[in-house]
């Protein structure tokens, strides 16, 4: 830190002194914290908090520029490590809650449920034999010859009904949902 940043002789800091200190070290401290916690918004908060802590404790910190720099880096390091500890405790707590899914899991489950509901609703609109063959093939994972044997029809009829079902579903579903249907039926 340069000597012009703070009035190191009097150990009284003006707003200009603190602004210069902030301008000189804020980006460095954010980067330092980010390297530890890998979360930029949190790193920015930690760096800002370090300056507040310095302001609150400036009468107890040596006016030596190296001491001020060490104070800021130590403050950021400790706060960053506290974030990591807190995150580990929170993660352990979440892992200990067997059967209570995380919010993200719940959100994905809601989306999956809604998508599948729309797909099943579209399947329900298929004509009778077309719907039956589609369900047997894509939902029950039966082969064309198995469906033909069960229903007493030709394999070509099964193929034709499956193609007809896909054509109707392609028209009734959005392109995104149709892709999900095809992907879902491949598993």
Contact map, one row per residue, 1 for C-alpha under 8 A:
1110100000000000000000010000000000000000000000000000000000000000110010000000000000000000000000000000000000000000000000000000000000000000000000000000000000000000000000000000000000000000000
1111100000000000000000000000000000000000000000000000000000000000100000000000000000000000000000000000000000000000000000000000000000000000000000000000000000000000000000000000000000000000000
1111111100000000000000000000000000000000000000000000000000000000100000000000000000000000000000000000000000000000000000000000000000000000000000000000000000000000000000000000000000000000000
0111111000000000000000000000000000000000000000000000000000000000000000000000000000000000000000000000000000000000000000000000000000000000000000000000000000000000000000000000000000000000000
1111111000000000110110000000000000000000000000000000000000000000000000000000000000000000000000000000000000000000000000000000000000000000000000000000000000000000000000000000000000000000000
0011111100001000110110000000000000000000000000000000000000000000000000000000000000000000000000000000000000000000000000000000000000000000000000000000000000000000000000000000000000000000000
0011111111111000100000000000000000000000000000000000000000000000000000000000000000000000000000000000000000000000000000000000000000000000000000000000000000000000000000000000000000000000000
0010011111110000000000000000000000000000000000000000000000000011100000000000000000000000000000000000000000000000000000000000000000000000000000000000000000000000000000000000000000000000000
0000001111100000000000000000000000000000000000000000000000000010000000000000000000000000000000000000000000000000000000000000000000000000000000000000000000000000000000000000000000000000000
0000001111110000000000000000000000000000000000000000000000000000000000000000000000000000000000000000000000000000000000000000000000000000000000000000000000000000000000000000000000000000000
0000001111111000000000000000000000000000000000000000000000100010000000000000000000000000000000000000000000000000000000000000000000000000000000000000000000000000000000000000000000000000000
0000001101111100000000000000000000000000000000000000000000100000000000000000000000000000000000000000000000000000000000000000000000000000000000000000000000000000000000000000000000000000000
0000011000111111110000000000000000000000000000000000000000000000000000000000000000000000000000000000000000000000000000000000000000000000000000000000000000000000000000000000000000000000000
0000000000011111110000000000000000000000000000000000000000000000000000000000000000000000000000000000000000000000000000000000000000000000000000000000000000000000000000000000000000000000000
0000000000001111111000000000000000000000000000000000000000000000000000000000000000000000000000000000000000000000000000000000000000000000000000000000000000000000000000000000000000000000000
0000000000001111111100000000000000000000000000000000000000000000000000000000000000000000000000000000000000000000000000000000000000000000000000000000000000000000000000000000000000000000000
0000111000001111111110000000000000000000000000000000000000000000000000000000000000000000000000000000000000000000000000000000000000000000000000000000000000000000000000000000000000000000000
0000110000001111111111000000000000000000000000000000000000000000000000000000000000000000000000000000000000000000000000000000000000000000000000000000000000000000000000000000000000000000000
0000000000000011111111100000000000000000000000000000000000000000000000000000000000000000000000000000000000000000000000000000000000000000000000000000000000000000000000000000000000000000000
0000110000000001111111110000000000000000000000000000000000000000000000000000000000000000000000000000000000000000000000000000000000000000000000000000000000000000000000000000000000000000000
0000110000000000111111111100000000000000000000000000000000000000000000000000000000000000000000000000000000000000000000000000000000000000000000000000000000000000000000000000000000000000000
0000000000000000011111111100000000000000000000000010000000000000000000000000000000000000000000000000000000000000000000000000000000000000000000000000000000000000000000000000000000000000000
0000000000000000001111111110000000000000000000000000000000000000000000000000000000000000000000000000000000000000000000000000000000000000000000000000000000000000000000000000000000000000000
1000000000000000000111111111000000000000000000000000000000000000000000000000000000000000000000000000000000000000000000000000000000000000000000000000000000000000000000000000000000000000000
0000000000000000000011111111100000000000000000000000000000000000000000000000000000000000000000000000000000000000000000000000000000000000000000000000000000000000000000000000000000000000000
0000000000000000000011111111110000000000000000110000000000000000000000000000000000000000000000000000000000000000000000000000000000000000000000000000000000000000000000000000000000000000000
0000000000000000000000111111111000000000000000000000000000000000000000000000000000000000000000000000000000000000000000000000000000000000000000000000000000000000000000000000000000000000000
0000000000000000000000011111111100000000000000000000000000000000000000000000000000000000000000000000000000000000000000000000000000000000000000000000000000000000000000000000000000000000000
0000000000000000000000001111111110000000001000100000000000000000000000011001000000000000000000000000000000000000000000000000000000000000000000000000000000000000000000000000000000000000000
0000000000000000000000000111111111000001001101100000000000000000000000000000000000000000000000000000000000000000000000000000000000000000000000000000000000000000000000000000000000000000000
0000000000000000000000000011111111100000001000000000000000000000000000000000000000000000000000000000000000000000000000000000000000000000000000000000000000000000000000000000000000000000000
0000000000000000000000000001111111110000000000000000000000000000000000000001100000000000000000000000000000000000000000000000000000000000000000000000000000000000000000000000000000000000000
0000000000000000000000000000111111111100001001100000000000000000000000000001100100000000000000000000000000000000000000000000000000000000000000000000000000000000000000000000000000000000000
0000000000000000000000000000011111111111011000000000000000000000000000000000000000000000000000000000000000000000000000000000000000000000000000000000000000000000000000000000000000000000000
0000000000000000000000000000001111111100000000000000000000000000000000000000000000000000000000000000000000000000000000000000000000000000000000000000000000000000000000000000000000000000000
0000000000000000000000000000000111111100000000000000000000000000000000000000100110000000000000000000000000000000000000000000000000000000000000000000000000000000000000000000000000000000000
0000000000000000000000000000000011111110011000000000000000000000000000000000000110110000000000000000000000000000000000000000000000000000000000000000000000000000000000000000000000000000000
0000000000000000000000000000000011111111001000000000000000000000000000000000000000000000000000000000000000000000000000000000000000000000000000000000000000000000000000000000000000000000000
0000000000000000000000000000000001001111111000000000000000000000000000000000000000000000000000000000000000000000000000000000000000000000000000000000000000000000000000000000000000000000000
0000000000000000000000000000010001000111111100000000000000000000000000000000000000000000000000000000000000000000000000000000000000000000000000000000000000000000000000000000000000000000000
0000000000000000000000000000000000000011111110000000000000000000000000000000000000000000000000000000000000000000000000000000000000000000000000000000000000000000000000000000000000000000000
0000000000000000000000000000000001001011111111000000000000000000000000000000000000000000000000000000000000000000000000000000000000000000000000000000000000000000000000000000000000000000000
0000000000000000000000000000111011001111111111100000000000000000000000000000000100000000000000000000000000000000000000000000000000000000000000000000000000000000000000000000000000000000000
0000000000000000000000000000010000000001111111110000000000000000000000000000000000000000000000000000000000000000000000000000000000000000000000000000000000000000000000000000000000000000000
0000000000000000000000000000000000000000111111111000000000000000000000000000000000000000000000000000000000000000000000000000000000000000000000000000000000000000000000000000000000000000000
0000000000000000000000000000010010000000011111111100000000000000000000000001001100000000000000000000000000000000000000000000000000000000000000000000000000000000000000000000000000000000000
0000000000000000000000000100110010000000001111111110000000000000000000000001000000000000000000000000000000000000000000000000000000000000000000000000000000000000000000000000000000000000000
0000000000000000000000000100000000000000000111111111000000000000000000000000000000000000000000000000000000000000000000000000000000000000000000000000000000000000000000000000000000000000000
0000000000000000000000000000000000000000000011111111100000000000000000000000000000000000000000000000000000000000000000000000000000000000000000000000000000000000000000000000000000000000000
0000000000000000000000000000000000000000000001111111110000000000000000010011000000000000000000000000000000000000000000000000000000000000000000000000000000000000000000000000000000000000000
0000000000000000000001000000000000000000000000111111111000000000000000010000000000000000000000000000000000000000000000000000000000000000000000000000000000000000000000000000000000000000000
0000000000000000000000000000000000000000000000011111111100000000000000000000000000000000000000000000000000000000000000000000000000000000000000000000000000000000000000000000000000000000000
0000000000000000000000000000000000000000000000001111111110000000000000000000000000000000000000000000000000000000000000000000000000000000000000000000000000000000000000000000000000000000000
0000000000000000000000000000000000000000000000000111111111001000000000110000000000000000000000000000000000000000000000000000000000000000000000000000000000000000000000000000000000000000000
0000000000000000000000000000000000000000000000000011111111000000000000000000000000000000000000000000000000000000000000000000000000000000000000000000000000000000000000000000000000000000000
0000000000000000000000000000000000000000000000000001111111100000000000000000000000000000000000000000000000000000000000000000000000000000000000000000000000000000000000000000000000000000000
0000000000000000000000000000000000000000000000000000111111111000000000000000000000000000000000000000000000000000000000000000000000000000000000000000000000000000000000000000000000000000000
0000000000000000000000000000000000000000000000000000011111111100000000000000000000000000000000000000000000000000000000000000000000000000000000000000000000000000000000000000000000000000000
0000000000110000000000000000000000000000000000000000000111111100000000000000000000000000000000000000000000000000000000000000000000000000000000000000000000000000000000000000000000000000000
0000000000000000000000000000000000000000000000000000000011111100000000000000000000000000000000000000000000000000000000000000000000000000000000000000000000000000000000000000000000000000000
0000000000000000000000000000000000000000000000000000010011111110001100100000000000000000000000000000000000000000000000000000000000000000000000000000000000000000000000000000000000000000000
0000000000000000000000000000000000000000000000000000000001111111001100000000000000000000000000000000000000000000000000000000000000000000000000000000000000000000000000000000000000000000000
0000000110100000000000000000000000000000000000000000000000001111101100000000000000000000000000000000000000000000000000000000000000000000000000000000000000000000000000000000000000000000000
0000000100000000000000000000000000000000000000000000000000000111111100000000000000000000000000000000000000000000000000000000000000000000000000000000000000000000000000000000000000000000000
1110000100000000000000000000000000000000000000000000000000000011111110000000000000000000000000000000000000000000000000000000000000000000000000000000000000000000000000000000000000000000000
1000000000000000000000000000000000000000000000000000000000000001111111000000000000000000000000000000000000000000000000000000000000000000000000000000000000000000000000000000000000000000000
0000000000000000000000000000000000000000000000000000000000001111111111100000000000000000000000000000000000000000000000000000000000000000000000000000000000000000000000000000000000000000000
0000000000000000000000000000000000000000000000000000000000001111111111110000000000000000000000000000000000000000000000000000000000000000000000000000000000000000000000000000000000000000000
1000000000000000000000000000000000000000000000000000000000000000111111111000000000000000000000000000000000000000000000000000000000000000000000000000000000000000000000000000000000000000000
0000000000000000000000000000000000000000000000000000000000000000011111111100000000000000000000000000000000000000000000000000000000000000000000000000000000000000000000000000000000000000000
0000000000000000000000000000000000000000000000000000010000001000001111111110000000000000000000000000000000000000000000000000000000000000000000000000000000000000000000000000000000000000000
0000000000000000000000000000100000000000000000000110010000000000000111111111000000000000000000000000000000000000000000000000000000000000000000000000000000000000000000000000000000000000000
0000000000000000000000000000100000000000000000000000000000000000000011111111100000000000000000000000000000000000000000000000000000000000000000000000000000000000000000000000000000000000000
0000000000000000000000000000000000000000000000000000000000000000000001111111110000000000000000000000000000000000000000000000000000000000000000000000000000000000000000000000000000000000000
0000000000000000000000000000000000000000000000000100000000000000000000111111111000000000000000000000000000000000000000000000000000000000000000000000000000000000000000000000000000000000000
0000000000000000000000000000100110000000000001100100000000000000000000011111111100000000000000000000000000000000000000000000000000000000000000000000000000000000000000000000000000000000000
0000000000000000000000000000000110010000000000000000000000000000000000001111111110000000000000000000000000000000000000000000000000000000000000000000000000000000000000000000000000000000000
0000000000000000000000000000000000000000000000000000000000000000000000000111111111000000000000000000000000000000000000000000000000000000000000000000000000000000000000000000000000000000000
0000000000000000000000000000000000000000000001000000000000000000000000000011111111100000000000000000000000000000000000000000000000000000000000000000000000000000000000000000000000000000000
0000000000000000000000000000000010011000001001000000000000000000000000000001111111110000000000000000000000000000000000000000000000000000000000000000000000000000000000000000000000000000000
0000000000000000000000000000000000011000000000000000000000000000000000000000111111111000000000000000000000000000000000000000000000000000000000000000000000000000000000000000000000000000000
0000000000000000000000000000000000000000000000000000000000000000000000000000011111111100000000000000000000000000000000000000000000000000000000000000000000000000000000000000000000000000000
0000000000000000000000000000000000001000000000000000000000000000000000000000001111111110000000000000000000000000000000000000000000000000000000000000000000000000000000000000000000000000000
0000000000000000000000000000000000001000000000000000000000000000000000000000000111111111000000000000000000000000000000000000000000000000000000000000000000000000000000000000000000000000000
0000000000000000000000000000000000000000000000000000000000000000000000000000000011111111100000000000000000000000000000000000000000000000000000000000000000000000000000000000000000000000000
0000000000000000000000000000000000000000000000000000000000000000000000000000000001111111110000000000000000000000000000000000000000000000000000000000000000000000000000000000000000000000000
0000000000000000000000000000000000000000000000000000000000000000000000000000000000111111111000000000000000000000000000000000000000000000000000000000000000000000000000000000000000000000000
0000000000000000000000000000000000000000000000000000000000000000000000000000000000011111111100000000000000000000000000000000000000000000000000000000000000000000000000000000000000000000000
0000000000000000000000000000000000000000000000000000000000000000000000000000000000001111111110000000000000000000000000000000000000000000000000000000000000000000000000000000000000000000000
0000000000000000000000000000000000000000000000000000000000000000000000000000000000000111111111000000000000000000000000000000000000000000000000000000000000000000000000000000000000000000000
0000000000000000000000000000000000000000000000000000000000000000000000000000000000000011111111100000000000000000000000000000000000000000000000000000000000000000000000000000000000000000000
0000000000000000000000000000000000000000000000000000000000000000000000000000000000000001111111110000000000000000000000000000000000000000000000000000000000000000000000000000000000000000000
0000000000000000000000000000000000000000000000000000000000000000000000000000000000000000111111111000000000000000000000000000000000000000000000000000000000000000000000000000000000000000000
0000000000000000000000000000000000000000000000000000000000000000000000000000000000000000011111111000010000000000000000000000000000000000000000000000000000000000000000000000000000000000000
0000000000000000000000000000000000000000000000000000000000000000000000000000000000000000001111111100000000000000000000000000000000000000000000000000000000000000000000000000000000000000000
0000000000000000000000000000000000000000000000000000000000000000000000000000000000000000000111111100000000000000000000000000000000000000000000000000000000000000000000000000000000000000000
0000000000000000000000000000000000000000000000000000000000000000000000000000000000000000000011111111100000000000000000000000000000000000000000000000000000000000000000000000000000000000000
0000000000000000000000000000000000000000000000000000000000000000000000000000000000000000000000111111100000000000000000000000000000000000000000000000000000000000000000000000000000000000000
0000000000000000000000000000000000000000000000000000000000000000000000000000000000000000000000001111100000000000000000000000000000000000000000000000000000000000000000000000000000000000000
0000000000000000000000000000000000000000000000000000000000000000000000000000000000000000000000001111110000000000000000000000000000000000000000000000000000000000000000000000000000000000000
0000000000000000000000000000000000000000000000000000000000000000000000000000000000000000000000001111111011000000000000000000000000000000000000000000000000000000000000000000000000000000000
0000000000000000000000000000000000000000000000000000000000000000000000000000000000000000000001000001111111000000000000000000000000000000000000000000000000000000000000000000000000000000000
0000000000000000000000000000000000000000000000000000000000000000000000000000000000000000000000000000111111100000000000000000000000000000000000000000000000000000000000000000000000000000000
0000000000000000000000000000000000000000000000000000000000000000000000000000000000000000000000000000011111110000000000000000000000000000000000000000000000000000000000000000000000000000000
0000000000000000000000000000000000000000000000000000000000000000000000000000000000000000000000000000111111111000000000000000000000000000000000000000000000000000000000000000000000000000000
0000000000000000000000000000000000000000000000000000000000000000000000000000000000000000000000000000111111111100000000000000000000000000000000000000000000000000000000000000000000000000000
0000000000000000000000000000000000000000000000000000000000000000000000000000000000000000000000000000001111111110000000000000000000000000000000000000000000000000000000000000000000000000000
0000000000000000000000000000000000000000000000000000000000000000000000000000000000000000000000000000000111111111000000000000000000000000000000000000000000000000000000000000000000000000000
0000000000000000000000000000000000000000000000000000000000000000000000000000000000000000000000000000000011111111100000000000000000000000000000000000000000000000000000000000000000000000000
0000000000000000000000000000000000000000000000000000000000000000000000000000000000000000000000000000000001111111110000000000000000000000000000000000000000000000000000000000000000000000000
0000000000000000000000000000000000000000000000000000000000000000000000000000000000000000000000000000000000111111111000000000000000000000000000000000000000000000000000000000000000000000000
0000000000000000000000000000000000000000000000000000000000000000000000000000000000000000000000000000000000011111111100000000000000000000000000000000000000000000000000000000000000000000000
0000000000000000000000000000000000000000000000000000000000000000000000000000000000000000000000000000000000001111111110000000000000000000000000000000000000000000000000000000000000000000000
0000000000000000000000000000000000000000000000000000000000000000000000000000000000000000000000000000000000000111111111000000000000000000000000000000000000000000000000000000000000000000000
0000000000000000000000000000000000000000000000000000000000000000000000000000000000000000000000000000000000000011111111100000000000000000000000000000000000000000000000000000000010000000000
0000000000000000000000000000000000000000000000000000000000000000000000000000000000000000000000000000000000000001111111110000000000000000000000000000000000000000000000000000000000000000000
0000000000000000000000000000000000000000000000000000000000000000000000000000000000000000000000000000000000000000111111111000000000000000000000000000000000000000000000000000000000000000000
0000000000000000000000000000000000000000000000000000000000000000000000000000000000000000000000000000000000000000011111111100000000000000000000000000000000000000000000000000000000000000000
0000000000000000000000000000000000000000000000000000000000000000000000000000000000000000000000000000000000000000001111111110000000000000000000000000000000000000000000000000100010001000000
0000000000000000000000000000000000000000000000000000000000000000000000000000000000000000000000000000000000000000000111111111000000000000000000000000000000000000000000000000000000000000000
0000000000000000000000000000000000000000000000000000000000000000000000000000000000000000000000000000000000000000000011111111100000000000000000000000000000000000000000000000000000000000000
0000000000000000000000000000000000000000000000000000000000000000000000000000000000000000000000000000000000000000000001111111110000000000000000000000000000000000000000001001100000000000000
0000000000000000000000000000000000000000000000000000000000000000000000000000000000000000000000000000000000000000000000111111110000100000000000000000000000000000000000001000000000000000000
0000000000000000000000000000000000000000000000000000000000000000000000000000000000000000000000000000000000000000000000011111110000100000000000000000000000000000000000000000000000000000000
0000000000000000000000000000000000000000000000000000000000000000000000000000000000000000000000000000000000000000000000001111111000100000000000000000000000000000000000000000000000000000000
0000000000000000000000000000000000000000000000000000000000000000000000000000000000000000000000000000000000000000000000000111111101100000000000000000000000000000000010011000000000000000000
0000000000000000000000000000000000000000000000000000000000000000000000000000000000000000000000000000000000000000000000000000111111100000000000000000000000000000000000000000000000000000000
0000000000000000000000000000000000000000000000000000000000000000000000000000000000000000000000000000000000000000000000000000011111110000000000000000000000000000000000000000000000000000000
0000000000000000000000000000000000000000000000000000000000000000000000000000000000000000000000000000000000000000000000000000001111111000000000000000000000000000100000000000000000000000000
0000000000000000000000000000000000000000000000000000000000000000000000000000000000000000000000000000000000000000000000000000011111111100000000000000000000000000110110000000000000000000000
0000000000000000000000000000000000000000000000000000000000000000000000000000000000000000000000000000000000000000000000000011111111111110000000000000000000000000000010000000000000000000000
0000000000000000000000000000000000000000000000000000000000000000000000000000000000000000000000000000000000000000000000000000000111111111000000000000000000000000000000000000000000000000000
0000000000000000000000000000000000000000000000000000000000000000000000000000000000000000000000000000000000000000000000000000000011111111100000000010000000000100110000000000000000000000000
0000000000000000000000000000000000000000000000000000000000000000000000000000000000000000000000000000000000000000000000000000000001111111111000000000000000000000110010000000000000000000000
0000000000000000000000000000000000000000000000000000000000000000000000000000000000000000000000000000000000000000000000000000000000111111111100000000000000000000000000000000000000000000000
0000000000000000000000000000000000000000000000000000000000000000000000000000000000000000000000000000000000000000000000000000000000011111111111000010000000000000000000000000000000000000000
0000000000000000000000000000000000000000000000000000000000000000000000000000000000000000000000000000000000000000000000000000000000001111111111110010000000000000000000000000000000000000000
0000000000000000000000000000000000000000000000000000000000000000000000000000000000000000000000000000000000000000000000000000000000000111111111000000000000000000000000000000000000000000110
0000000000000000000000000000000000000000000000000000000000000000000000000000000000000000000000000000000000000000000000000000000000000111111110000000000000000000000000000000000000000000100
0000000000000000000000000000000000000000000000000000000000000000000000000000000000000000000000000000000000000000000000000000000000000011111111000000000000000000000000000000000000000000000
0000000000000000000000000000000000000000000000000000000000000000000000000000000000000000000000000000000000000000000000000000000000000001111111100000000000000000000000000000000000000000000
0000000000000000000000000000000000000000000000000000000000000000000000000000000000000000000000000000000000000000000000000000000000000001110111110110000000000000000000000000000000000000000
0000000000000000000000000000000000000000000000000000000000000000000000000000000000000000000000000000000000000000000000000000000000000000100011111110000000000000000000000000000000000000000
0000000000000000000000000000000000000000000000000000000000000000000000000000000000000000000000000000000000000000000000000000000000000000100001111111000000100110000000000000000000000000000
0000000000000000000000000000000000000000000000000000000000000000000000000000000000000000000000000000000000000000000000000000000000000000000000111111100000100000000000000000000000000000000
0000000000000000000000000000000000000000000000000000000000000000000000000000000000000000000000000000000000000000000000000000000000000000000001111111110000000000000000000000000000000000000
0000000000000000000000000000000000000000000000000000000000000000000000000000000000000000000000000000000000000000000000000000000000001001100001111111111000100100000000000000000000000000000
0000000000000000000000000000000000000000000000000000000000000000000000000000000000000000000000000000000000000000000000000000000000000000000000011111111111101100000000000000000000000000000
0000000000000000000000000000000000000000000000000000000000000000000000000000000000000000000000000000000000000000000000000000000000000000000000001111111111000000000000000000000000000000000
0000000000000000000000000000000000000000000000000000000000000000000000000000000000000000000000000000000000000000000000000000000000000000000000000111111100000000000000000000000000000000000
0000000000000000000000000000000000000000000000000000000000000000000000000000000000000000000000000000000000000000000000000000000000000000000000000011111110000000000000000000000000000000000
0000000000000000000000000000000000000000000000000000000000000000000000000000000000000000000000000000000000000000000000000000000000000000000000000001111111000000000000000000000000000000000
0000000000000000000000000000000000000000000000000000000000000000000000000000000000000000000000000000000000000000000000000000000000000000000000000001101111101100000000000000000000000000000
0000000000000000000000000000000000000000000000000000000000000000000000000000000000000000000000000000000000000000000000000000000000000000000000000001100111111100000000000000000000000000000
0000000000000000000000000000000000000000000000000000000000000000000000000000000000000000000000000000000000000000000000000000000000000000000000011011000011111110000000000000000000000000000
0000000000000000000000000000000000000000000000000000000000000000000000000000000000000000000000000000000000000000000000000000000000000000000000000000000001111111000000000000000000000000000
0000000000000000000000000000000000000000000000000000000000000000000000000000000000000000000000000000000000000000000000000000000000000000000000000001000011111111100000000000000000000000000
0000000000000000000000000000000000000000000000000000000000000000000000000000000000000000000000000000000000000000000000000000000000001000000000010011000011111111110000000000000000000000000
0000000000000000000000000000000000000000000000000000000000000000000000000000000000000000000000000000000000000000000000000000000000000000000000010000000000111111111000000000000000000000000
0000000000000000000000000000000000000000000000000000000000000000000000000000000000000000000000000000000000000000000000000000000000000000000000000000000000011111111100000000000000000000000
0000000000000000000000000000000000000000000000000000000000000000000000000000000000000000000000000000000000000000000000000000000011001100000000000000000000001111111110000000000000000000000
0000000000000000000000000000000000000000000000000000000000000000000000000000000000000000000000000000000000000000000000000000000001001100000000000000000000000111111111000000000000000000000
0000000000000000000000000000000000000000000000000000000000000000000000000000000000000000000000000000000000000000000000000000000000000000000000000000000000000011111111100000000000000000000
0000000000000000000000000000000000000000000000000000000000000000000000000000000000000000000000000000000000000000000000000000000001000000000000000000000000000001111111110000000000000000000
0000000000000000000000000000000000000000000000000000000000000000000000000000000000000000000000000000000000000000000000000000010001100100000000000000000000000000111111111000000000000000000
0000000000000000000000000000000000000000000000000000000000000000000000000000000000000000000000000000000000000000000000000000000000000000000000000000000000000000011111111100000000000000000
0000000000000000000000000000000000000000000000000000000000000000000000000000000000000000000000000000000000000000000000000000000000000000000000000000000000000000001111111110000000000000000
0000000000000000000000000000000000000000000000000000000000000000000000000000000000000000000000000000000000000000000000000000010000000000000000000000000000000000000111111111000000000000000
0000000000000000000000000000000000000000000000000000000000000000000000000000000000000000000000000000000000000000000000000110010000000000000000000000000000000000000011111111100001000000000
0000000000000000000000000000000000000000000000000000000000000000000000000000000000000000000000000000000000000000000000000000000000000000000000000000000000000000000001111111111001000000000
0000000000000000000000000000000000000000000000000000000000000000000000000000000000000000000000000000000000000000000000000000000000000000000000000000000000000000000000111111110000000000000
0000000000000000000000000000000000000000000000000000000000000000000000000000000000000000000000000000000000000000000000000100000000000000000000000000000000000000000000011111110000000000000
0000000000000000000000000000000000000000000000000000000000000000000000000000000000000000000000000000000000000000000000100100000000000000000000000000000000000000000000001111111111000000000
0000000000000000000000000000000000000000000000000000000000000000000000000000000000000000000000000000000000000000000000000000000000000000000000000000000000000000000000000111111111000000000
0000000000000000000000000000000000000000000000000000000000000000000000000000000000000000000000000000000000000000000000000000000000000000000000000000000000000000000000000100111111100000000
0000000000000000000000000000000000000000000000000000000000000000000000000000000000000000000000000000000000000000000000000000000000000000000000000000000000000000000000000000111111110000000
0000000000000000000000000000000000000000000000000000000000000000000000000000000000000000000000000000000000000000001000100000000000000000000000000000000000000000000000000000111111111000000
0000000000000000000000000000000000000000000000000000000000000000000000000000000000000000000000000000000000000000000000000000000000000000000000000000000000000000000000001100111111111100000
0000000000000000000000000000000000000000000000000000000000000000000000000000000000000000000000000000000000000000000000000000000000000000000000000000000000000000000000000000001111111110000
0000000000000000000000000000000000000000000000000000000000000000000000000000000000000000000000000000000000000000000000000000000000000000000000000000000000000000000000000000000111111111000
0000000000000000000000000000000000000000000000000000000000000000000000000000000000000000000000000000000000000000000000100000000000000000000000000000000000000000000000000000000011111111100
0000000000000000000000000000000000000000000000000000000000000000000000000000000000000000000000000000000000000000000000000000000000000000000000000000000000000000000000000000000001111111110
0000000000000000000000000000000000000000000000000000000000000000000000000000000000000000000000000000000000000000000000000000000000000000000000000000000000000000000000000000000000111111111
0000000000000000000000000000000000000000000000000000000000000000000000000000000000000000000000000000000000000000000000000000000000000000000000000000000000000000000000000000000000011111111
0000000000000000000000000000000000000000000000000000000000000000000000000000000000000000000000000000000000000000000000000000000000000000011000000000000000000000000000000000000000001111111
0000000000000000000000000000000000000000000000000000000000000000000000000000000000000000000000000000000000000000000000000000000000000000010000000000000000000000000000000000000000000111111
0000000000000000000000000000000000000000000000000000000000000000000000000000000000000000000000000000000000000000000000000000000000000000000000000000000000000000000000000000000000000011111
